[in-house]
Amino acid sequence: MRYRWPDGHQSAAVLSFDFDAESGFIFREPEKAKRSLAGLEERRFGPRVGVDRMLRLLDRLKLRASFYIPGWTVENHLAESKRIRDAGHEIGAHGNVHEAVDFLDAAQEEKIMRDQLAILRDLLGVRPVGYRSPSWDVNVWTPEILKSHEFLYDSSLMGNDIPYDVPTDHGPLTEIPVQWLLDDAPLFRHVYGATNAIADPARVFDLWSREFTGMHAENGCFVLTCHPFVSGRASRIALVEDLVRFMRKQRGVWFTTCDEVARWHASTGGRASSGAGAGKARAAKPAARRR
Ligand SMILES: [Zn+2]
């Protein structure tokens, strides 16, 4: 067995949702975001419609999920953020205004980390144990910042498909890995000039169910990432429901959340991994904190 899951489970499965709303648009294209009602409204579909559809879906399926919410989104869509919290889902940090950290130096990243944690604490009463970087963008010094703020885990890297350790000067940070294949945005979002087309939900069901079947056989940690403004659309909500029903036909799947996976991983002291393909992250030390 490549990874040992609790209670004899063969694999783990997490539904995760990045509740960005307008935040990523405001960070990446601040001038356009001041005038483009079209761009803003596309993303407001998330808080206006998508979040509640997802909450109803999770309620129907009796599943707890992991939601990652930027500070800006908590401030500007507080009622929806509270409904997510009050439904009992995990809430993790996801930047302040969805900052792609590639644009930031360590000091700027540290300030943004403090700001987002203050918003989550003051407006939601949440102290997150998990972090997902906006756009899955992570600098070599980011794990150290997360560890210094006592995060239990990060869920932004793609170096494995089982939990693994990222070394820092303050000890290992648990990584709950993600992958582009299991992200709704590149499959479904319309972007002018991009090579992707809007995918048929049946094709995405085929893609995701095949990946799940493979990862289940490999003792993997299947982390699906959806966005309320992308997968909150009617046919795509149905797709997620179909997928969960498909997954439930397999025996031995631990349906859980990233915080529970991280707690399990930490409780084993990293000894849940064994055999080929497990391995640990190699330390990627910054030569100097650039910029
Ligand atoms: Zn995001």
Residues whose N, C-alpha, C, O or C-beta is under 5 A from the ligand:
A	BS01	ZN	D18 D20 P134 S135
